[in-house]
Amino acid sequence: MLFRSHSLTLMWFGQFLAHDIALTRQHESPENCCNDTNLNDPNCFTVTVPGWDPVFTPGCLHFARSLYAERGCLPDTGLAILDYNEINNKATHLIDLSMVYGNNETEAESLRNFTGGRLTVKEGAYGQELLPENSHDACPMTSATGYCQLTGDPRVNDVDYLGMSHTLFLRQHNLIADQLAAINPGWDDERLYQEARKILIGLFQNIVYKEFLPEVLGPKLPGLNMLTINETGFQDDYDETVLPIIFNEFVTAAMRFGHSLIPPHLAYLLADYCIMDWYSMVHEFGDSQMLYLNDGANLTEFTRWATYDHVMKADRFIEAEMRNYLNKGDDIGMRNV
């Protein structure tokens, strides 16, 4: 059981990991499932809001189903009763930092600098590396300070600690690429990029299996399920006969336990560990302003808070700020169910 003795790192790292292995899209049509003509549309699954709900308007709440895979992509069981639809996962199913590097070649190339194996950055006023700006896809920024960030995952703009985690891994990739270039002056951009990418993925996998999973599952379960990493030497547990896919039950239910860990606020924490400013989560969804106040100079204070403050208790409750305002009009708890 996860209690408030864990830092917020457990929460945001878990969400960062979830975005590596799962990305589902909803049907864009119809736009309003509550319209009388759309109530029986197979792409809809409307929800009835009771009269006593304190947030949402009583009546019908729009909810569109997730896109599902074409039958040709799924195994044929031969039994019609078992041939059900499966949600289409737009992310790679492997722990490979696809949210940093992209889920396909086109995305990957859009993020590369093509010099020295580095990823593209936006230089801050003080010379610091920040996430590049997304000039292709619009995002609902509500402040003049923030901007739409470009990474391998479109959810980077959902909340500031996601942008922070993307920034940390972008900087680490470029640091590794620079170090490799210094000791291997004959390597070209492609090799530097691929080797830095490979090393960073290995570091990420090590954190997942050696540090994150034991905290979530407890000290015994990882070992019983071959989810541990050797302390020394090499390890080769790869089995090419195992199909590397993510179960929908895990994506849509089990991994979403982290929503109850999210606090109702964000903050900056100074070097003396005194809070500089609190910000309600309600006003920070879809806006990267906390990362780029003071031309990005406050990113250190934000990261210090995100690695120091405590998570909320893991239970069936979700803070109202998260539950009612994340998706601008639906209930995240309802979506989990």
C-alpha positions as CSV (number, residue, x, y, z in Angstrom):
1,M,0.0,0.0,0.0
2,L,1.3,3.4,-0.9
3,F,1.0,6.1,1.8
4,R,2.2,9.6,2.1
5,S,5.7,8.6,3.1
6,H,6.4,8.4,-0.7
7,S,7.5,11.6,-2.5
8,L,5.8,13.0,-5.5
9,T,8.4,11.4,-7.7
10,L,6.5,8.1,-7.4
11,M,3.4,9.8,-8.8
12,W,4.9,11.7,-11.8
13,F,7.4,9.0,-12.7
14,G,4.5,6.5,-12.8
15,Q,2.5,8.8,-15.1
16,F,5.6,9.3,-17.3
17,L,6.0,5.5,-17.5
18,A,2.3,5.1,-18.3
19,H,2.7,7.5,-21.3
20,D,5.6,5.4,-22.6
21,I,3.5,2.3,-23.0
22,A,0.0,3.4,-23.6
23,L,-1.8,6.1,-25.7
24,T,-5.4,5.6,-26.5
25,R,-7.5,8.0,-28.7
26,Q,-11.2,8.6,-28.6
27,H,-13.6,8.8,-31.5
28,E,-13.9,12.4,-32.6
29,S,-17.4,11.9,-34.1
30,P,-20.0,12.5,-33.0
31,E,-19.0,15.7,-31.2
32,N,-22.0,15.5,-28.8
33,C,-23.1,12.0,-27.9
34,C,-25.9,13.5,-25.8
35,N,-27.7,14.8,-28.9
36,D,-30.9,12.8,-29.4
37,T,-29.8,11.6,-32.8
38,N,-26.5,10.2,-31.4
39,L,-27.7,8.4,-28.3
40,N,-27.5,5.0,-30.0
41,D,-24.3,5.7,-31.9
42,P,-21.8,2.8,-31.4
43,N,-19.0,5.3,-30.8
44,C,-20.8,6.8,-27.8
45,F,-21.1,5.6,-24.2
46,T,-23.0,8.4,-22.5
47,V,-23.2,8.8,-18.7
48,T,-26.2,9.8,-16.6
49,V,-25.4,12.6,-14.1
50,P,-27.6,12.4,-11.0
51,G,-29.4,15.5,-9.8
52,W,-27.3,15.8,-6.7
53,D,-24.0,16.0,-8.5
54,P,-22.3,19.2,-7.2
55,V,-20.1,19.8,-10.3
56,F,-21.7,18.5,-13.5
57,T,-25.0,19.5,-14.9
58,P,-27.6,16.8,-14.2
59,G,-28.6,14.7,-17.2
60,C,-26.5,13.4,-20.0
61,L,-22.7,13.6,-20.0
62,H,-20.9,13.2,-23.3
63,F,-18.5,10.4,-23.5
64,A,-16.9,8.9,-26.7
65,R,-15.5,5.4,-26.8
66,S,-11.8,4.8,-27.5
67,L,-10.7,3.9,-31.0
68,Y,-10.4,0.2,-31.4
69,A,-8.2,-1.9,-33.6
70,E,-9.3,-3.3,-36.9
71,R,-10.2,-7.0,-36.8
72,G,-7.4,-7.8,-39.2
73,C,-4.9,-6.7,-36.5
74,L,-6.3,-9.1,-33.9
75,P,-6.1,-12.9,-33.5
76,D,-9.1,-14.8,-34.7
77,T,-10.3,-17.1,-32.0
78,G,-12.8,-18.9,-34.2
79,L,-15.5,-18.3,-31.7
80,A,-17.7,-15.3,-32.4
81,I,-18.4,-14.8,-28.7
82,L,-14.7,-14.2,-28.0
83,D,-14.1,-11.9,-31.0
84,Y,-14.5,-8.7,-29.1
85,N,-13.0,-5.3,-30.0
86,E,-9.6,-4.3,-28.5
87,I,-8.5,-0.7,-27.9
88,N,-5.9,0.6,-30.3
89,N,-2.7,1.6,-28.5
90,K,-1.0,4.4,-30.3
91,A,2.2,4.1,-28.3
92,T,4.9,1.4,-28.5
93,H,4.2,-1.4,-26.0
94,L,7.8,-1.6,-24.8
95,I,9.6,0.5,-22.2
96,D,11.6,2.4,-24.7
97,L,11.1,6.1,-23.9
98,S,8.8,6.5,-26.9
99,M,7.2,9.5,-25.1
100,V,10.7,11.2,-25.4
101,Y,11.8,9.9,-28.9
102,G,8.4,9.5,-30.6
103,N,6.3,6.5,-31.6
104,N,7.4,6.4,-35.3
105,E,10.2,7.6,-37.5
106,T,8.4,10.8,-38.5
107,E,8.0,11.9,-34.9
108,A,11.5,10.9,-34.0
109,E,13.0,13.0,-36.8
110,S,10.9,16.0,-35.9
111,L,12.6,16.0,-32.4
112,R,16.2,15.6,-33.6
113,N,18.8,18.3,-34.0
114,F,20.8,16.2,-36.5
115,T,24.0,17.6,-35.0
116,G,26.1,15.7,-32.5
117,G,23.4,13.2,-31.8
118,R,21.4,15.7,-29.9
119,L,17.7,16.4,-29.5
120,T,16.3,19.8,-30.4
121,V,16.0,22.3,-27.5
122,K,14.7,25.8,-27.0
123,E,17.4,27.9,-25.3
124,G,16.2,29.8,-22.2
125,A,17.3,33.3,-21.4
126,Y,20.0,32.0,-19.0
127,G,21.3,29.4,-21.5
128,Q,19.4,26.5,-20.1
129,E,17.9,23.8,-22.3
130,L,14.1,23.8,-22.5
131,L,11.6,21.7,-24.5
132,P,11.2,22.9,-28.1
133,E,8.1,24.8,-29.1
134,N,5.4,22.9,-31.0
135,S,4.4,25.1,-33.9
136,H,2.3,22.5,-35.6
137,D,-0.4,21.4,-33.1
138,A,-2.4,23.9,-31.1
139,C,-2.8,23.4,-27.3
140,P,-5.1,25.4,-25.0
141,M,-2.6,27.7,-23.3
142,T,-4.3,30.2,-21.1
143,S,-1.3,32.3,-20.0
144,A,1.2,34.4,-21.9
145,T,4.1,32.7,-20.1
146,G,3.6,29.1,-21.2
147,Y,3.9,27.6,-24.7
148,C,2.9,24.4,-26.5
149,Q,5.8,21.9,-25.9
150,L,7.0,19.4,-28.5
151,T,7.9,15.9,-27.4
152,G,7.2,12.4,-28.4
153,D,3.9,12.4,-26.6
154,P,1.0,14.9,-27.1
155,R,0.1,14.7,-23.4
156,V,3.2,16.7,-22.3
157,N,1.0,19.9,-22.0
158,D,-1.5,18.3,-19.7
159,V,0.2,19.3,-16.5
160,D,3.5,20.9,-15.6
161,Y,5.2,17.9,-13.9
162,L,4.9,16.1,-17.2
163,G,6.7,18.9,-19.0
164,M,9.3,18.8,-16.2
165,S,10.0,15.1,-16.6
166,H,10.3,15.4,-20.4
167,T,12.8,18.2,-19.8
168,L,14.9,16.1,-17.5
169,F,15.2,13.3,-19.9
170,L,15.8,15.6,-22.9
171,R,18.7,17.2,-21.0
172,Q,20.0,13.8,-20.0
173,H,20.0,12.5,-23.6
174,N,21.9,15.6,-24.8
175,L,24.4,15.3,-21.9
176,I,25.1,11.6,-22.8
177,A,25.4,12.5,-26.5
178,D,27.9,15.3,-25.7
179,Q,30.0,13.0,-23.5
180,L,30.0,10.3,-26.2
181,A,31.1,12.8,-28.8
182,A,34.0,13.9,-26.5
183,I,35.4,10.4,-26.2
184,N,34.5,9.2,-29.7
185,P,35.3,12.1,-32.1
186,G,35.0,9.9,-35.1
187,W,31.3,9.1,-34.5
188,D,28.7,10.7,-36.7
189,D,25.4,12.2,-35.7
190,E,23.4,9.0,-36.3
191,R,25.6,6.8,-34.1
192,L,25.8,9.4,-31.3
193,Y,22.0,9.7,-31.3
194,Q,21.4,6.0,-31.4
195,E,24.0,5.2,-28.7
196,A,22.7,8.0,-26.4
197,R,19.2,6.8,-26.9
198,K,20.1,3.3,-26.1
199,I,21.9,4.3,-22.9
200,L,19.1,6.5,-21.7
201,I,16.5,3.8,-22.3
202,G,18.7,1.4,-20.3
203,L,18.8,3.9,-17.4
204,F,15.1,4.4,-17.6
205,Q,14.4,0.6,-17.5
206,N,16.8,0.2,-14.6
207,I,14.8,2.8,-12.6
208,V,11.5,1.2,-13.5
209,Y,12.5,-2.4,-12.5
210,K,14.9,-1.6,-9.7
211,E,13.3,1.3,-7.9
212,F,9.8,2.0,-9.1
213,L,8.2,-1.4,-9.2
214,P,9.4,-2.5,-5.7
215,E,7.8,0.6,-4.2
216,V,4.5,0.0,-6.0
217,L,4.3,-3.8,-5.8
218,G,6.3,-4.4,-2.6
219,P,9.6,-6.2,-2.1
220,K,8.4,-9.8,-2.9
221,L,6.1,-9.6,-6.0
222,P,8.8,-8.4,-8.5
223,G,11.0,-11.4,-7.7
224,L,8.1,-13.8,-8.0
225,N,7.3,-12.5,-11.4
226,M,10.8,-12.2,-12.8
227,L,10.8,-8.4,-12.6
228,T,14.1,-7.9,-10.9
229,I,17.5,-6.7,-12.0
230,N,20.8,-8.2,-11.0
231,E,23.0,-6.1,-8.8
232,T,26.1,-7.0,-10.7
233,G,27.1,-8.5,-14.1
234,F,24.9,-8.9,-17.2
235,Q,21.4,-10.0,-17.5
236,D,19.6,-11.4,-20.6
237,D,16.0,-12.3,-19.8
238,Y,14.7,-11.4,-23.3
239,D,12.4,-14.0,-24.8
240,E,11.6,-13.5,-28.4
241,T,8.7,-15.9,-28.2
242,V,6.8,-13.6,-25.8
243,L,4.5,-11.1,-27.5
244,P,5.2,-7.6,-26.1
245,I,1.7,-6.2,-25.8
246,I,0.0,-4.2,-23.1
247,F,-3.3,-5.6,-21.8
248,N,-6.2,-3.2,-21.9
249,E,-7.1,-4.1,-18.4
250,F,-3.7,-2.8,-17.3
251,V,-3.9,0.4,-19.4
252,T,-7.4,1.4,-18.6
253,A,-7.7,0.3,-15.0
254,A,-4.6,-1.0,-13.1
255,M,-2.1,1.7,-14.1
256,R,-4.6,4.4,-13.3
257,F,-4.3,3.9,-9.6
258,G,-1.9,6.9,-9.6
259,H,-4.7,9.4,-10.1
260,S,-5.4,9.1,-6.4
261,L,-1.8,10.1,-5.6
262,I,-2.0,13.5,-7.3
263,P,-2.1,16.5,-4.9
264,P,-4.5,19.4,-5.5
265,H,-1.8,21.9,-6.0
266,L,1.7,22.6,-7.5
267,A,4.4,24.6,-6.0
268,Y,8.0,26.0,-6.1
269,L,10.4,24.9,-3.4
270,L,13.4,27.1,-2.7
271,A,16.8,25.9,-1.8
272,D,16.1,26.3,1.9
273,Y,13.0,24.1,1.4
274,C,10.6,26.9,2.0
275,I,7.6,27.1,-0.3
276,M,7.8,30.1,-2.7
277,D,4.4,29.9,-4.4
278,W,1.4,27.6,-4.4
279,Y,-0.7,27.1,-7.5
280,S,-4.1,25.3,-7.6
281,M,-4.1,22.4,-10.1
282,V,-7.3,23.7,-11.5
283,H,-5.6,26.6,-13.3
284,E,-2.5,24.6,-14.4
285,F,-4.1,21.9,-16.6
286,G,-3.0,22.4,-20.2
287,D,-0.8,25.3,-19.4
288,S,3.0,25.2,-19.0
289,Q,3.4,28.6,-17.3
290,M,5.0,27.3,-14.1
291,L,7.9,25.8,-16.1
292,Y,8.6,29.0,-18.0
293,L,8.0,31.8,-15.5
294,N,11.1,33.9,-15.3
295,D,12.2,32.6,-18.6
296,G,12.5,29.0,-17.3
297,A,14.7,29.9,-14.4
298,N,12.2,28.6,-11.8
299,L,12.3,25.1,-13.3
300,T,14.8,24.1,-10.6
301,E,12.5,25.2,-7.8
302,F,9.6,23.3,-9.4
303,T,11.6,20.1,-9.8
304,R,12.7,20.4,-6.1
305,W,9.1,20.5,-5.0
306,A,8.1,17.6,-7.3
307,T,10.9,15.4,-5.8
308,Y,10.3,16.4,-2.2
309,D,6.6,16.9,-1.3
310,H,4.5,13.9,-0.5
311,V,1.9,12.1,-2.6
312,M,-1.7,11.7,-1.5
313,K,-2.8,8.3,-0.2
314,A,-3.4,5.5,-2.7
315,D,-7.1,4.8,-2.3
316,R,-10.4,5.2,-4.1
317,F,-10.5,9.0,-3.7
318,I,-9.3,11.6,-6.2
319,E,-8.7,15.2,-5.3
320,A,-11.6,17.4,-6.7
321,E,-9.1,19.5,-8.7
322,M,-7.9,16.5,-10.5
323,R,-11.3,14.6,-10.8
324,N,-13.4,17.5,-12.1
325,Y,-11.1,19.7,-14.2
326,L,-8.4,17.6,-15.9
327,N,-10.4,16.9,-19.1
328,K,-12.3,20.2,-19.2
329,G,-15.8,18.7,-18.8
330,D,-15.7,15.1,-17.7
331,D,-15.0,13.2,-14.5
332,I,-11.6,11.4,-14.5
333,G,-12.9,8.9,-12.0
334,M,-15.7,8.1,-14.3
335,R,-13.3,7.7,-17.1
336,N,-11.2,5.3,-15.1
337,V,-14.2,3.1,-14.4
